[in-house]
């Protein structure tokens, strides 16, 4: 109960505060490349139910047709504005809408695409007894995942065989240890990482 209350209050206030930023970012995205301001993509949520996650669009509009769901290094599909949004994590702010709608939480295992959830279905059935979140233990550990994958010979294979299993382990740890204190700690660490770069 406390978790949902915290999610609603913080996401509502944050969205109000971020309205001017959303307007500026939206204009920059539209000036930089053709396509919508927001990117919506299916993720698997609590109870294995699918939902559409919101992000600011950081890639060309046809990006899903031009490559993998894994983004590595200097992916040519990333726009100029998109690169900045990814580095600063501003592209993730629209997920506050998902939090307000009850599809996500501020803190919880990062939601994955269907193909990877199906690959590790048994693990995700345990993990997704809690709402997925904007930040978690894995988000902090793999804050620079894109750059890390850019060094791999086969980024998708490295993600599937090395990074994702570790993320799953961290997500299971969070699902078991979830508490008010842990959530506040992860929010504070995330804000510190974003603000200090």
N, C-alpha and C positions, 0 to 999 in steps of 0.2 A: 504493500500500500504506500509506504514512504517513497519507494522508488518511482512509482508512477506520478505521485504528487510532485516530486522533485523534477521529473521529466517535463511535466506540463508547465509548471511555473517557469523554469529556466528557459525552455524552448520558446514559450510565448514571449517572454521579456526579450530574449535574444533576437527573435525575429523582428520585433518592433524596433529595437535599437539598430538592426542591420538593414532596415528599409532603404536608407540613403545609399549604403554600400551596394545593395542588390541593384539599385537603379544604375549606378556608375558602372558596375561590372557588366550588367546587361548591355549597356551602350557600347562598352569596349569590345565585348564579344561580337556584337552585330557589326561594328565597324571593321573588325579584324578579319572576319570570314563569314561566308554565307551559311545560313542554317539557324536553328532555334537557339535561344539563350540557354535553355535547360536541356540536360540529357537525362532521359528516363530509361532505366534498364531493369530487367527482371532479376530479383534476388530471392533467395529462399529464407523465410522468416520463421518466427516462433511456431512450433507445432508443424513444421515442414510446409507451411503455407507460403505460396509465392506472393510477392508484392513488387511494386515499381519503386525503385530507389531514385531519388532526385539528386542531381549534381549540376553545377554549372558546366556547360559544354566546353571541353578543353581540346577537342580533336575536330578534324574536319567532319562535316555532316555525314559523309559516306564511310567513316572509319570502320564501322562493324563489317563492312563488305570488303575491306582492304587488309584484314589481318586478324591476328589472334586477340582474345580477350585479355591476354597478358601484355602489359606495356613495359618495354625494356629500353633503357638508355635513351638515346635521342631519337625516339620514334618519329618518323617523318610525318605521321598523322597528327601530331600535336601542333597546335597553332602557336603563334607568338604570345598572344595573351594567355593561352592555355598553359604554356610553360610556366609563366609567372603564377598563375592560379594554383597550379600543382605544387610548386615550390613552397608557397605560403600556406597551402591547405585551404585557401579560400573556396576552392571548388567544392569542398565538402559541406559548406554552410547550409545549402538547401536541404540537407538531410534533417535539419531542425523541423522541417515540415513533416517528414516521416515520423519524427519523435512525437510531435503534437498529435498526429493521427493515430498514434498507438502502435505503429508498425515497427518502430525501433525505439531504443532507449538511448540516453546520453552515453551510458557505459554498458558494454556487452560485446560478445563475440562479433567480429566484423561479418556482415552478411556476404555469402558467396553466391556465385552463379550456379545454375542448376547442374551443369555438367560436372563440376567438382564436388558438389554435394552428393550426387549420385555415386560418384567414384568412392566416396568415404561415407556412405549412407548411415552405417551403424554408428559411427562417431557423431555425425550430425544429429541423429535422432536423440542422442544424449545431450549434446550441446544446445540444441534448439528447444530445450524445455524452458529456456530464458529468451527474452527478446534480444535480437542482435542490436549492436550499438554503433555509435559514431567512433568511439575510441575503446581500446582495451589493452591488455598486456602485449598482444601481437602488434597492434598499431604503433606502440612506442618502440618495440624492438626492431620492427621493419619499416620505420619511418622513411628510410631511403631505399625502399625495395626496388624502385624503378632503376636507380643507378646500379644497384647490386646485380639485377638481372641483365643489365647492359653489358656486364663483364662475362656473362655465360655464353658458351658456344650455342646451346639450345635453351633459350630462356624459358620456354613453355615446359620443357622436361624438368629443368631445375626447379621451377615453381611447383610442379606437380609431385616431384619425388623428394624434394628437400625442404623447401620453404613451407608449402602447405601442410605437410605432416607436423612440422614444428608449430605452426599457427594453430592447428587442431589441438595439439597438446596444451598450448597456452589457453585456448578457449575452454577446454575441459577443466583446467585448473581454475579459471575464473568462475565457471558455472558451479563448481563445488565450493568455492570460497566467497562467493558473492555476499557483500555486506555494505552497509552505509559508509563505513570508514574506508573500505577498499575503493568504493566508487569515488568518494571525495578525493582520495589520494591519486587515483588515475586521472581525474579531471584536472587536478592541480599540476600533475606531471605533464599532461598534454598541453595545457596552456603555457607552461614554462618552455616546453620544447618548441611550440609554435612561435611564441614571442621572442625567444632568444635565438631561434633558427638552428 
